[in-house]
């Protein structure tokens, strides 16, 4: 391993990584709680929320599996939004921002 890679893996996670992991975790937890408390979400949304929650936890531990899971979940959501023509929405903007954040911290993951 190079010296820079060793420093990245042994140092405290960067602010970008912590923010990305926290946002994913919070989005997932919000969806899970809304389903558990109000029962308003459908099964697909609950699985999506659970995948966000798990990917946030994995990203916080610097696991590439968390990044792959987040990009896969948001990638599928983005494809659905593109297919339905819902491109100019807040949800689509959040999708793009989260994918870009995950890609920005990809180098720190192992």
MOPAC internal coordinates of N, CA, C and O (Angstrom, degrees):
PM7 1SCF
backbone

  N    0.0000 0     0.00 0     0.00 0    0    0    0
  C    1.4454 1     0.00 0     0.00 0    1    0    0
  C    1.5238 1   109.96 1     0.00 0    2    1    0
  O    1.2310 1   121.62 1   -31.10 1    3    2    1
  N    1.2848 1   114.51 1   148.90 1    3    2    1
  C    1.4574 1   118.33 1   177.39 1    5    3    2
  C    1.5166 1   110.08 1   -78.17 1    6    5    3
  O    1.2310 1   121.20 1   -15.40 1    7    6    5
  N    1.2956 1   115.31 1   164.60 1    7    6    5
  C    1.4573 1   120.36 1  -178.99 1    9    7    6
  C    1.5197 1   111.25 1   -63.92 1   10    9    7
  O    1.2310 1   120.00 1   138.94 1   11   10    9
  N    1.3279 1   117.61 1   -41.06 1   11   10    9
  C    1.4618 1   120.94 1   179.81 1   13   11   10
  C    1.5243 1   110.66 1   -63.49 1   14   13   11
  O    1.2310 1   120.13 1   138.43 1   15   14   13
  N    1.3290 1   117.36 1   -41.57 1   15   14   13
  C    1.4582 1   120.66 1   178.42 1   17   15   14
  C    1.5204 1   110.90 1   -64.02 1   18   17   15
  O    1.2310 1   120.22 1   138.70 1   19   18   17
  N    1.3149 1   117.19 1   -41.30 1   19   18   17
  C    1.4623 1   120.39 1   178.11 1   21   19   18
  C    1.5224 1   110.84 1   -63.65 1   22   21   19
  O    1.2310 1   120.00 1   139.68 1   23   22   21
  N    1.3137 1   117.60 1   -40.32 1   23   22   21
  C    1.4605 1   120.94 1   178.52 1   25   23   22
  C    1.5194 1   110.80 1   -64.39 1   26   25   23
  O    1.2310 1   120.56 1   138.94 1   27   26   25
  N    1.3319 1   116.53 1   -41.06 1   27   26   25
  C    1.4635 1   120.07 1  -179.55 1   29   27   26
  C    1.5212 1   111.56 1   -65.28 1   30   29   27
  O    1.2310 1   120.30 1   142.60 1   31   30   29
  N    1.3257 1   117.03 1   -37.40 1   31   30   29
  C    1.4593 1   120.43 1  -176.66 1   33   31   30
  C    1.5210 1   112.84 1   -79.36 1   34   33   31
  O    1.2310 1   119.74 1   153.68 1   35   34   33
  N    1.3193 1   118.09 1   -26.32 1   35   34   33
  C    1.4576 1   119.87 1  -178.05 1   37   35   34
  C    1.5237 1   112.57 1   -95.68 1   38   37   35
  O    1.2310 1   119.83 1   159.44 1   39   38   37
  N    1.3135 1   117.92 1   -20.56 1   39   38   37
  C    1.4617 1   121.32 1  -178.86 1   41   39   38
  C    1.5302 1   110.52 1   -78.54 1   42   41   39
  O    1.2310 1   121.67 1   -10.32 1   43   42   41
  N    1.3083 1   114.41 1   169.68 1   43   42   41
  C    1.4618 1   121.21 1   175.94 1   45   43   42
  C    1.5289 1   108.68 1   -65.01 1   46   45   43
  O    1.2310 1   119.72 1   -34.92 1   47   46   45
  N    1.3177 1   118.14 1   145.08 1   47   46   45
  C    1.4659 1   119.35 1   179.35 1   49   47   46
  C    1.5285 1   111.41 1   -57.70 1   50   49   47
  O    1.2310 1   120.94 1   -34.85 1   51   50   49
  N    1.3108 1   115.81 1   145.15 1   51   50   49
  C    1.4583 1   120.09 1  -179.06 1   53   51   50
  C    1.5234 1   110.84 1   -68.07 1   54   53   51
  O    1.2310 1   121.40 1   -14.62 1   55   54   53
  N    1.3106 1   114.92 1   165.38 1   55   54   53
  C    1.4618 1   120.14 1   178.89 1   57   55   54
  C    1.5266 1   110.66 1   -62.58 1   58   57   55
  O    1.2310 1   120.24 1   140.52 1   59   58   57
  N    1.3467 1   117.15 1   -39.48 1   59   58   57
  C    1.4609 1   120.35 1   178.71 1   61   59   58
  C    1.5185 1   111.25 1   -59.81 1   62   61   59
  O    1.2310 1   120.85 1   137.15 1   63   62   61
  N    1.3262 1   115.98 1   -42.85 1   63   62   61
  C    1.4613 1   120.23 1  -179.75 1   65   63   62
  C    1.5195 1   110.86 1   -65.99 1   66   65   63
  O    1.2310 1   120.33 1   136.18 1   67   66   65
  N    1.3245 1   116.98 1   -43.82 1   67   66   65
  C    1.4630 1   120.12 1   179.56 1   69   67   66
  C    1.5250 1   111.87 1   -64.50 1   70   69   67
  O    1.2310 1   120.51 1   139.13 1   71   70   69
  N    1.3385 1   116.63 1   -40.87 1   71   70   69
  C    1.4743 1   120.04 1   178.77 1   73   71   70
  C    1.5220 1   110.48 1   -65.67 1   74   73   71
  O    1.2310 1   120.41 1   135.15 1   75   74   73
  N    1.3297 1   116.82 1   -44.85 1   75   74   73
  C    1.4659 1   120.46 1   179.57 1   77   75   74
  C    1.5213 1   111.08 1   -61.11 1   78   77   75
  O    1.2310 1   120.39 1   133.08 1   79   78   77
  N    1.3195 1   116.86 1   -46.92 1   79   78   77
  C    1.4633 1   120.62 1   179.85 1   81   79   78
  C    1.5188 1   111.12 1   -62.96 1   82   81   79
  O    1.2310 1   120.10 1   138.97 1   83   82   81
  N    1.3264 1   117.42 1   -41.03 1   83   82   81
  C    1.4578 1   121.13 1  -179.19 1   85   83   82
  C    1.5226 1   111.72 1   -67.31 1   86   85   83
  O    1.2310 1   120.31 1   138.85 1   87   86   85
  N    1.3276 1   117.01 1   -41.15 1   87   86   85
  C    1.4695 1   120.31 1   178.68 1   89   87   86
  C    1.5250 1   110.44 1   -63.46 1   90   89   87
  O    1.2310 1   120.26 1   134.57 1   91   90   89
  N    1.3220 1   117.11 1   -45.43 1   91   90   89
  C    1.4674 1   120.16 1   179.16 1   93   91   90
  C    1.5257 1   110.79 1   -62.77 1   94   93   91
  O    1.2310 1   120.66 1   134.92 1   95   94   93
  N    1.3188 1   116.34 1   -45.08 1   95   94   93
  C    1.4594 1   121.15 1  -179.80 1   97   95   94
  C    1.5277 1   110.39 1   -61.52 1   98   97   95
  O    1.2310 1   120.32 1   135.41 1   99   98   97
  N    1.3376 1   117.00 1   -44.59 1   99   98   97
  C    1.4663 1   120.86 1  -178.36 1  101   99   98
  C    1.5246 1   111.76 1   -67.20 1  102  101   99
  O    1.2310 1   120.21 1   138.76 1  103  102  101
  N    1.3321 1   117.20 1   -41.24 1  103  102  101
  C    1.4695 1   119.64 1   176.94 1  105  103  102
  C    1.5239 1   111.01 1   -61.97 1  106  105  103
  O    1.2310 1   120.90 1   136.11 1  107  106  105
  N    1.3240 1   115.89 1   -43.89 1  107  106  105
  C    1.4555 1   119.60 1   179.03 1  109  107  106
  C    1.5182 1   112.43 1   -64.65 1  110  109  107
  O    1.2310 1   120.64 1   135.86 1  111  110  109
  N    1.3233 1   116.38 1   -44.14 1  111  110  109
  C    1.4637 1   120.45 1  -179.97 1  113  111  110
  C    1.5275 1   111.36 1   -63.79 1  114  113  111
  O    1.2310 1   120.31 1   140.89 1  115  114  113
  N    1.3188 1   117.01 1   -39.11 1  115  114  113
  C    1.4650 1   120.75 1   178.07 1  117  115  114
  C    1.5224 1   110.90 1   -61.16 1  118  117  115
  O    1.2310 1   120.38 1   135.76 1  119  118  117
  N    1.3242 1   116.87 1   -44.24 1  119  118  117
  C    1.4578 1   119.88 1   178.81 1  121  119  118
  C    1.5175 1   112.74 1   -65.91 1  122  121  119
  O    1.2310 1   120.35 1   139.60 1  123  122  121
  N    1.3175 1   116.94 1   -40.40 1  123  122  121
  C    1.4712 1   120.91 1   179.72 1  125  123  122
  C    1.5213 1   110.51 1   -65.96 1  126  125  123
  O    1.2310 1   120.49 1   136.08 1  127  126  125
  N    1.3293 1   116.66 1   -43.92 1  127  126  125
  C    1.4653 1   120.47 1  -179.83 1  129  127  126
  C    1.5213 1   110.94 1   -65.92 1  130  129  127
  O    1.2310 1   120.22 1   140.01 1  131  130  129
  N    1.3226 1   117.19 1   -39.99 1  131  130  129
  C    1.4730 1   118.87 1   179.48 1  133  131  130
  C    1.5252 1   111.03 1   -63.50 1  134  133  131
  O    1.2310 1   120.55 1   144.56 1  135  134  133
  N    1.3188 1   116.56 1   -35.44 1  135  134  133
  C    1.4587 1   118.73 1   177.54 1  137  135  134
  C    1.5227 1   110.93 1   -72.17 1  138  137  135
  O    1.2310 1   120.60 1   137.41 1  139  138  137
  N    1.3378 1   116.46 1   -42.59 1  139  138  137
  C    1.4664 1   120.42 1  -176.71 1  141  139  138
  C    1.5244 1   112.19 1   -68.76 1  142  141  139
  O    1.2310 1   120.26 1   140.18 1  143  142  141
  N    1.3156 1   117.11 1   -39.82 1  143  142  141
  C    1.4566 1   120.57 1  -175.21 1  145  143  142
  C    1.5246 1   111.99 1   -84.00 1  146  145  143
  O    1.2310 1   120.87 1   128.85 1  147  146  145
  N    1.3311 1   115.95 1   -51.15 1  147  146  145
  C    1.4608 1   119.33 1  -174.15 1  149  147  146
  C    1.5194 1   113.55 1  -100.36 1  150  149  147
  O    1.2310 1   120.00 1   159.75 1  151  150  149
  N    1.3040 1   117.61 1   -20.25 1  151  150  149
  C    1.4585 1   120.34 1  -178.61 1  153  151  150
  C    1.5125 1   112.78 1    66.32 1  154  153  151
  O    1.2310 1   120.54 1  -154.19 1  155  154  153
  N    1.3372 1   116.56 1    25.81 1  155  154  153
  C    1.4523 1   119.89 1  -174.72 1  157  155  154
  C    1.5194 1   113.62 1   -87.87 1  158  157  155
  O    1.2310 1   119.81 1   161.19 1  159  158  157
  N    1.3136 1   117.96 1   -18.81 1  159  158  157
  C    1.4581 1   120.91 1  -176.52 1  161  159  158
  C    1.5236 1   110.72 1   -89.40 1  162  161  159
  O    1.2310 1   121.11 1   -28.46 1  163  162  161
  N    1.3115 1   115.49 1   151.54 1  163  162  161
  C    1.4597 1   119.35 1   176.41 1  165  163  162
  C    1.5309 1   109.50 1   -87.35 1  166  165  163
  O    1.2310 1   120.69 1    -3.20 1  167  166  165
  N    1.3110 1   116.29 1   176.80 1  167  166  165
  C    1.4638 1   121.47 1  -174.66 1  169  167  166
  C    1.5287 1   111.51 1   -64.03 1  170  169  167
  O    1.2310 1   119.88 1   140.31 1  171  170  169
  N    1.3342 1   117.84 1   -39.69 1  171  170  169
  C    1.4603 1   120.34 1  -178.67 1  173  171  170
  C    1.5191 1   110.97 1   -62.68 1  174  173  171
  O    1.2310 1   120.46 1   137.76 1  175  174  173
  N    1.3251 1   116.73 1   -42.24 1  175  174  173
  C    1.4636 1   120.87 1   179.19 1  177  175  174
  C    1.5262 1   110.69 1   -65.43 1  178  177  175
  O    1.2310 1   120.35 1   142.29 1  179  178  177
  N    1.3175 1   116.93 1   -37.71 1  179  178  177
  C    1.4614 1   120.25 1   179.69 1  181  179  178
  C    1.5302 1   110.92 1   -66.98 1  182  181  179
  O    1.2310 1   119.88 1   138.47 1  183  182  181
  N    1.3172 1   117.83 1   -41.53 1  183  182  181
  C    1.4686 1   121.02 1   177.42 1  185  183  182
  C    1.5288 1   109.55 1   -65.07 1  186  185  183
  O    1.2310 1   120.23 1   138.87 1  187  186  185
  N    1.3280 1   117.16 1   -41.13 1  187  186  185
  C    1.4608 1   121.81 1   176.61 1  189  187  186
  C    1.5277 1   110.05 1   -60.38 1  190  189  187
  O    1.2310 1   120.30 1   134.68 1  191  190  189
  N    1.3224 1   117.03 1   -45.32 1  191  190  189
  C    1.4669 1   121.32 1   179.68 1  193  191  190
  C    1.5244 1   111.20 1   -64.53 1  194  193  191
  O    1.2310 1   120.42 1   139.24 1  195  194  193
  N    1.3150 1   116.80 1   -40.76 1  195  194  193
  C    1.4595 1   120.53 1   178.16 1  197  195  194
  C    1.5257 1   110.93 1   -63.89 1  198  197  195
  O    1.2310 1   120.24 1   140.32 1  199  198  197
  N    1.3310 1   117.14 1   -39.68 1  199  198  197
  C    1.4674 1   119.65 1   178.53 1  201  199  198
  C    1.5273 1   111.03 1   -66.76 1  202  201  199
  O    1.2310 1   119.96 1   144.23 1  203  202  201
  N    1.3349 1   117.68 1   -35.77 1  203  202  201
  C    1.4619 1   120.09 1   176.52 1  205  203  202
  C    1.5230 1   111.15 1   -66.50 1  206  205  203
  O    1.2310 1   120.84 1   137.86 1  207  206  205
  N    1.3164 1   116.00 1   -42.14 1  207  206  205
  C    1.4634 1   121.40 1   179.13 1  209  207  206
  C    1.5242 1   110.34 1   -59.82 1  210  209  207
  O    1.2310 1   120.50 1   131.16 1  211  210  209
  N    1.3237 1   116.64 1   -48.84 1  211  210  209
  C    1.4689 1   121.43 1  -179.07 1  213  211  210
  C    1.5283 1   110.49 1   -66.13 1  214  213  211
  O    1.2310 1   120.10 1   139.14 1  215  214  213
  N    1.3285 1   117.42 1   -40.86 1  215  214  213
  C    1.4654 1   119.04 1  -179.86 1  217  215  214
  C    1.5260 1   110.94 1   -65.93 1  218  217  215
  O    1.2310 1   119.63 1   145.21 1  219  218  217
  N    1.3247 1   118.31 1   -34.79 1  219  218  217
  C    1.4575 1   120.75 1   175.27 1  221  219  218
  C    1.5149 1   111.83 1   -63.09 1  222  221  219
  O    1.2310 1   120.60 1   137.51 1  223  222  221
  N    1.3303 1   116.45 1   -42.49 1  223  222  221
  C    1.4689 1   119.86 1   177.61 1  225  223  222
  C    1.5280 1   111.72 1   -65.00 1  226  225  223
  O    1.2310 1   120.72 1   137.51 1  227  226  225
  N    1.3254 1   116.23 1   -42.49 1  227  226  225
  C    1.4621 1   119.88 1   179.75 1  229  227  226
  C    1.5254 1   111.89 1   -67.52 1  230  229  227
  O    1.2310 1   120.38 1   142.06 1  231  230  229
  N    1.3284 1   116.88 1   -37.94 1  231  230  229
  C    1.4585 1   119.24 1   177.57 1  233  231  230
  C    1.5207 1   111.16 1   -65.04 1  234  233  231
  O    1.2310 1   120.61 1   141.91 1  235  234  233
  N    1.3039 1   116.44 1   -38.09 1  235  234  233
  C    1.4680 1   119.96 1   178.68 1  237  235  234
  C    1.5300 1   110.75 1   -61.38 1  238  237  235
  O    1.2310 1   120.81 1   149.21 1  239  238  237
  N    1.3448 1   116.05 1   -30.79 1  239  238  237
  C    1.4661 1   121.04 1   177.00 1  241  239  238
  C    1.5283 1   111.66 1   -89.41 1  242  241  239
  O    1.2310 1   120.73 1  -172.91 1  243  242  241
  N    1.3346 1   116.21 1     7.09 1  243  242  241
  C    1.4717 1   123.82 1   179.08 1  245  243  242
  C    1.5182 1   113.49 1    64.30 1  246  245  243
  O    1.2310 1   119.73 1  -142.07 1  247  246  245
  N    1.2853 1   118.12 1    37.93 1  247  246  245
  C    1.4636 1   121.59 1   179.42 1  249  247  246
  C    1.5315 1   109.82 1   -96.54 1  250  249  247
  O    1.2310 1   120.90 1   -45.62 1  251  250  249
  N    1.3331 1   115.89 1   134.38 1  251  250  249
  C    1.4620 1   120.21 1   178.07 1  253  251  250
  C    1.5187 1   111.38 1   -65.14 1  254  253  251
  O    1.2310 1   120.52 1   152.98 1  255  254  253
  N    1.3226 1   116.61 1   -27.02 1  255  254  253
  C    1.4667 1   119.79 1   178.62 1  257  255  254
  C    1.5282 1   110.48 1   -59.74 1  258  257  255
  O    1.2310 1   120.14 1   145.46 1  259  258  257
  N    1.3285 1   117.33 1   -34.54 1  259  258  257
  C    1.4600 1   120.57 1   176.89 1  261  259  258
  C    1.5125 1   111.76 1   -65.23 1  262  261  259
  O    1.2310 1   120.48 1   139.56 1  263  262  261
  N    1.3184 1   116.69 1   -40.44 1  263  262  261
  C    1.4585 1   120.47 1   177.28 1  265  263  262
  C    1.5088 1   112.27 1   -66.67 1  266  265  263
  O    1.2310 1   120.92 1   138.36 1  267  266  265
  N    1.3286 1   115.84 1   -41.64 1  267  266  265
  C    1.4676 1   120.04 1   178.93 1  269  267  266
  C    1.5322 1   110.09 1   -64.26 1  270  269  267
  O    1.2310 1   120.57 1   136.65 1  271  270  269
  N    1.3206 1   116.52 1   -43.35 1  271  270  269
  C    1.4633 1   121.07 1   179.73 1  273  271  270
  C    1.5211 1   111.48 1   -63.57 1  274  273  271
  O    1.2310 1   120.25 1   137.37 1  275  274  273
  N    1.3252 1   117.13 1   -42.63 1  275  274  273
  C    1.4668 1   120.53 1   179.62 1  277  275  274
  C    1.5228 1   111.22 1   -65.74 1  278  277  275
  O    1.2310 1   120.36 1   135.22 1  279  278  277
  N    1.3234 1   116.91 1   -44.78 1  279  278  277
  C    1.4629 1   119.52 1  -179.48 1  281  279  278
  C    1.5255 1   110.41 1   -66.88 1  282  281  279
  O    1.2310 1   119.95 1   142.11 1  283  282  281
  N    1.3278 1   117.69 1   -37.89 1  283  282  281
  C    1.4648 1   120.14 1   178.04 1  285  283  282
  C    1.5270 1   110.81 1   -65.15 1  286  285  283
  O    1.2310 1   120.37 1   135.28 1  287  286  285
  N    1.3229 1   116.91 1   -44.72 1  287  286  285
  C    1.4670 1   120.22 1  -178.92 1  289  287  286
  C    1.5172 1   111.28 1   -65.00 1  290  289  287
  O    1.2310 1   120.83 1   131.31 1  291  290  289
  N    1.3303 1   116.02 1   -48.69 1  291  290  289
  C    1.4550 1   118.49 1  -179.67 1  293  291  290
  C    1.5157 1   111.92 1   -73.37 1  294  293  291
  O    1.2310 1   120.16 1   151.85 1  295  294  293
  N    1.3324 1   117.30 1   -28.15 1  295  294  293
  C    1.4656 1   119.72 1   175.56 1  297  295  294
  C    1.5163 1   111.64 1   -63.68 1  298  297  295
  O    1.2310 1   120.89 1   135.92 1  299  298  297
  N    1.3233 1   115.89 1   -44.08 1  299  298  297
  C    1.4720 1   118.76 1   177.88 1  301  299  298
  C    1.5193 1   110.97 1   -66.53 1  302  301  299
  O    1.2310 1   120.40 1   140.73 1  303  302  301
  N    1.3243 1   116.83 1   -39.27 1  303  302  301
  C    1.4653 1   119.81 1   177.65 1  305  303  302
  C    1.5247 1   110.21 1   -63.94 1  306  305  303
  O    1.2310 1   120.24 1   139.72 1  307  306  305
  N    1.3208 1   117.14 1   -40.28 1  307  306  305
  C    1.4606 1   120.88 1   177.92 1  309  307  306
  C    1.5126 1   112.76 1   -64.89 1  310  309  307
  O    1.2310 1   120.63 1   140.88 1  311  310  309
  N    1.3341 1   116.39 1   -39.12 1  311  310  309
  C    1.4691 1   119.72 1   178.11 1  313  311  310
  C    1.5249 1   110.67 1   -64.55 1  314  313  311
  O    1.2310 1   120.79 1   138.28 1  315  314  313
  N    1.3216 1   116.10 1   -41.72 1  315  314  313
  C    1.4684 1   119.77 1   177.58 1  317  315  314
  C    1.5232 1   110.46 1   -62.97 1  318  317  315
  O    1.2310 1   120.48 1   137.93 1  319  318  317
  N    1.3364 1   116.70 1   -42.07 1  319  318  317
  C    1.4588 1   119.95 1   179.68 1  321  319  318
  C    1.5189 1   111.19 1   -65.88 1  322  321  319
  O    1.2310 1   119.97 1   141.23 1  323  322  321
  N    1.3190 1   117.65 1   -38.77 1  323  322  321
  C    1.4590 1   120.51 1   176.96 1  325  323  322
  C    1.5272 1   111.42 1   -66.48 1  326  325  323
  O    1.2310 1   120.96 1   140.57 1  327  326  325
  N    1.3341 1   115.78 1   -39.43 1  327  326  325
  C    1.4620 1   119.94 1  -178.85 1  329  327  326
  C    1.5242 1   112.09 1   -67.20 1  330  329  327
  O    1.2310 1   120.49 1   146.50 1  331  330  329
  N    1.3156 1   116.67 1   -33.50 1  331  330  329
  C    1.4639 1   119.75 1  -178.99 1  333  331  330
  C    1.5243 1   112.33 1   -89.82 1  334  333  331
  O    1.2310 1   120.25 1   177.02 1  335  334  333
  N    1.3181 1   117.12 1    -2.98 1  335  334  333
  C    1.4548 1   120.41 1   178.49 1  337  335  334
  C    1.5104 1   114.18 1    81.90 1  338  337  335
  O    1.2310 1   120.03 1  -165.69 1  339  338  337
  N    1.3223 1   117.55 1    14.31 1  339  338  337
  C    1.4673 1   121.56 1  -178.67 1  341  339  338
  C    1.5261 1   110.25 1   -92.99 1  342  341  339
  O    1.2310 1   120.70 1  -122.98 1  343  342  341
  N    1.3390 1   116.27 1    57.02 1  343  342  341
  C    1.4522 1   120.32 1  -175.22 1  345  343  342
  C    1.5238 1   111.77 1   -84.66 1  346  345  343
  O    1.2310 1   119.91 1   145.46 1  347  346  345
  N    1.3002 1   117.77 1   -34.54 1  347  346  345
  C    1.4590 1   121.18 1  -176.74 1  349  347  346
  C    1.5191 1   111.39 1   -94.98 1  350  349  347
  O    1.2310 1   120.89 1  -125.92 1  351  350  349
  N    1.3247 1   115.91 1    54.08 1  351  350  349
  C    1.4535 1   120.79 1   179.41 1  353  351  350
  C    1.5208 1   110.07 1  -123.79 1  354  353  351
  O    1.2310 1   120.80 1   -15.88 1  355  354  353
  N    1.2993 1   116.08 1   164.12 1  355  354  353
  C    1.4606 1   121.20 1   178.30 1  357  355  354
  C    1.5217 1   110.04 1   -65.38 1  358  357  355
  O    1.2310 1   120.04 1   141.94 1  359  358  357
  N    1.3254 1   117.54 1   -38.06 1  359  358  357
  C    1.4595 1   121.14 1  -179.77 1  361  359  358
  C    1.5241 1   111.30 1   -61.01 1  362  361  359
  O    1.2310 1   120.51 1   139.34 1  363  362  361
  N    1.3230 1   116.63 1   -40.66 1  363  362  361
  C    1.4573 1   119.90 1   179.69 1  365  363  362
  C    1.5247 1   110.32 1   -67.73 1  366  365  363
  O    1.2310 1   120.22 1   141.00 1  367  366  365
  N    1.3187 1   117.19 1   -39.00 1  367  366  365
  C    1.4658 1   120.64 1   178.08 1  369  367  366
  C    1.5243 1   110.65 1   -63.52 1  370  369  367
  O    1.2310 1   120.50 1   138.23 1  371  370  369
  N    1.3370 1   116.65 1   -41.77 1  371  370  369
  C    1.4592 1   120.61 1   177.58 1  373  371  370
  C    1.5301 1   110.02 1   -63.17 1  374  373  371
  O    1.2310 1   120.45 1   139.39 1  375  374  373
  N    1.3224 1   116.75 1   -40.61 1  375  374  373
  C    1.4597 1   121.41 1   178.36 1  377  375  374
  C    1.5234 1   110.64 1   -58.68 1  378  377  375
  O    1.2310 1   120.41 1   132.21 1  379  378  377
  N    1.3149 1   116.83 1   -47.79 1  379  378  377
  C    1.4633 1   120.85 1  -178.48 1  381  379  378
  C    1.5274 1   110.84 1   -65.47 1  382  381  379
  O    1.2310 1   120.20 1   137.57 1  383  382  381
  N    1.3251 1   117.22 1   -42.43 1  383  382  381
  C    1.4644 1   120.70 1  -179.74 1  385  383  382
  C    1.5287 1   111.23 1   -63.28 1  386  385  383
  O    1.2310 1   119.90 1   136.30 1  387  386  385
  N    1.3312 1   117.80 1   -43.70 1  387  386  385
  C    1.4690 1   120.63 1  -179.50 1  389  387  386
  C    1.5268 1   110.77 1   -64.26 1  390  389  387
  O    1.2310 1   119.96 1   136.83 1  391  390  389
  N    1.3187 1   117.69 1   -43.17 1  391  390  389
  C    1.4698 1   120.15 1   178.93 1  393  391  390
  C    1.5271 1   110.08 1   -62.35 1  394  393  391
  O    1.2310 1   120.22 1   138.11 1  395  394  393
  N    1.3262 1   117.19 1   -41.89 1  395  394  393
  C    1.4583 1   120.03 1   178.29 1  397  395  394
  C    1.5323 1   111.84 1   -65.50 1  398  397  395
  O    1.2310 1   120.15 1   142.19 1  399  398  397
  N    1.3327 1   117.32 1   -37.81 1  399  398  397
  C    1.4684 1   120.24 1   176.82 1  401  399  398
  C    1.5237 1   111.38 1   -64.08 1  402  401  399
  O    1.2310 1   120.82 1   137.27 1  403  402  401
  N    1.3211 1   116.03 1   -42.73 1  403  402  401
  C    1.4763 1   119.20 1   179.26 1  405  403  402
  C    1.5225 1   110.03 1   -64.24 1  406  405  403
  O    1.2310 1   120.27 1   138.11 1  407  406  405
  N    1.3198 1   117.09 1   -41.89 1  407  406  405
  C    1.4635 1   119.59 1   178.25 1  409  407  406
  C    1.5249 1   111.53 1   -66.14 1  410  409  407
  O    1.2310 1   120.10 1   148.02 1  411  410  409
  N    1.3318 1   117.41 1   -31.98 1  411  410  409
  C    1.4611 1   120.58 1   179.55 1  413  411  410
  C    1.5323 1   112.19 1   -68.75 1  414  413  411
  O    1.2310 1   119.91 1   149.92 1  415  414  413
  N    1.3156 1   117.78 1   -30.08 1  415  414  413
  C    1.4690 1   120.39 1  -178.98 1  417  415  414
  C    1.5251 1   112.54 1  -100.17 1  418  417  415
  O    1.2310 1   120.12 1  -173.92 1  419  418  417
  N    1.3036 1   117.38 1     6.08 1  419  418  417
  C    1.4670 1   121.63 1  -175.31 1  421  419  418
  C    1.5326 1   111.60 1   -56.93 1  422  421  419
  O    1.2310 1   119.98 1   145.05 1  423  422  421
  N    1.3151 1   117.64 1   -34.95 1  423  422  421
  C    1.4593 1   121.04 1  -176.95 1  425  423  422
  C    1.5191 1   112.84 1   -65.12 1  426  425  423
  O    1.2310 1   120.43 1   154.04 1  427  426  425
  N    1.3321 1   116.79 1   -25.96 1  427  426  425
  C    1.4582 1   120.71 1  -178.98 1  429  427  426
  C    1.5295 1   113.15 1   -81.76 1  430  429  427
  O    1.2310 1   120.08 1   168.51 1  431  430  429
  N    1.3120 1   117.45 1   -11.49 1  431  430  429
  C    1.4704 1   121.04 1  -174.54 1  433  431  430
  C    1.5110 1   110.24 1   -85.46 1  434  433  431
  O    1.2310 1   121.61 1   -28.21 1  435  434  433
  N    1.3372 1   114.52 1   151.79 1  435  434  433
  C    1.4762 1   119.10 1   177.58 1  437  435  434
  C    1.5064 1   109.85 1  -121.67 1  438  437  435
  O    1.2310 1   120.10 1   180.00 1  439  438  437

